[in-house]
């Protein structure tokens, strides 16, 4: 199963809103714990180590690119 990078949600804004709402009122630590639990639950749901590794690589690349863009703007 290849990694899907396009939205699979009929209403992507609803998915984003659900995640944001889940964090509302949480401390920074609790929010990080929620993220970690959500990642592990969804990784288990995917159940494909190759897809998981590809997603990790993509997420890291996006973080690096975002950090580089922020540095260039300063």
C-alpha positions as CSV (number, residue, x, y, z in Angstrom):
1,X,0.0,0.0,0.0
2,X,1.6,3.3,-1.1
3,X,1.6,6.4,1.2
4,X,-1.3,8.6,0.3
5,X,-0.4,12.3,0.5
6,X,-3.7,13.7,-0.8
7,X,-6.7,14.2,1.4
8,X,-8.9,11.1,1.8
9,X,-11.5,13.1,3.7
10,X,-14.7,14.3,2.1
11,X,-14.4,17.4,4.4
12,X,-10.7,17.9,5.3
13,X,-11.5,20.9,7.4
14,X,-13.6,18.8,9.7
15,X,-10.7,16.4,10.3
16,X,-8.4,19.3,11.0
17,X,-11.0,20.9,13.4
18,X,-11.4,17.5,15.2
19,X,-7.7,17.3,15.9
20,X,-7.5,21.0,17.1
21,X,-10.6,20.5,19.3
22,X,-9.0,17.4,20.9
23,X,-6.1,19.6,22.1
24,X,-8.3,22.4,23.4
25,X,-7.7,22.9,27.1
26,X,-4.8,20.5,27.4
27,X,-1.5,21.4,28.8
28,X,1.5,21.4,26.5
29,X,2.6,18.0,28.0
30,X,-0.9,16.5,27.7
31,X,-1.1,17.8,24.1
32,X,2.2,16.1,23.2
33,X,1.0,12.9,24.9
34,X,-2.2,13.0,22.9
35,X,-0.2,13.5,19.7
36,X,2.0,10.5,20.6
37,X,-1.0,8.3,21.4
38,X,-2.8,9.3,18.2
39,X,0.3,8.6,16.1
40,X,0.7,5.1,17.6
41,X,-3.0,4.3,17.2
42,X,-3.0,5.4,13.5
43,X,0.3,3.7,12.8
44,X,-1.1,0.5,14.1
45,X,-4.2,1.0,12.0
46,X,-2.0,1.4,8.9
47,X,-0.2,-1.8,9.8
48,X,2.5,-1.4,7.1
49,X,6.0,-0.7,8.2
50,X,7.0,0.5,4.8
51,X,4.3,3.1,4.7
52,X,5.1,4.2,8.3
53,X,8.7,4.7,7.4
54,X,7.8,6.7,4.3
55,X,5.5,8.9,6.4
56,X,8.2,9.4,9.0
57,X,10.7,10.5,6.2
58,X,8.1,12.8,4.7
59,X,7.3,14.4,8.1
60,X,10.9,14.9,8.9
61,X,11.6,16.5,5.5
62,X,8.7,18.9,5.9
63,X,9.9,19.9,9.4
64,X,13.4,20.6,8.0
65,X,12.1,22.6,5.0
66,X,9.8,24.6,7.3
67,X,12.7,25.3,9.7
68,X,14.9,26.4,6.7
69,X,12.2,28.7,5.4
70,X,11.8,30.3,8.9
71,X,15.6,30.9,9.1
72,X,15.6,32.5,5.6
73,X,12.8,34.9,6.6
74,X,14.8,36.2,9.6
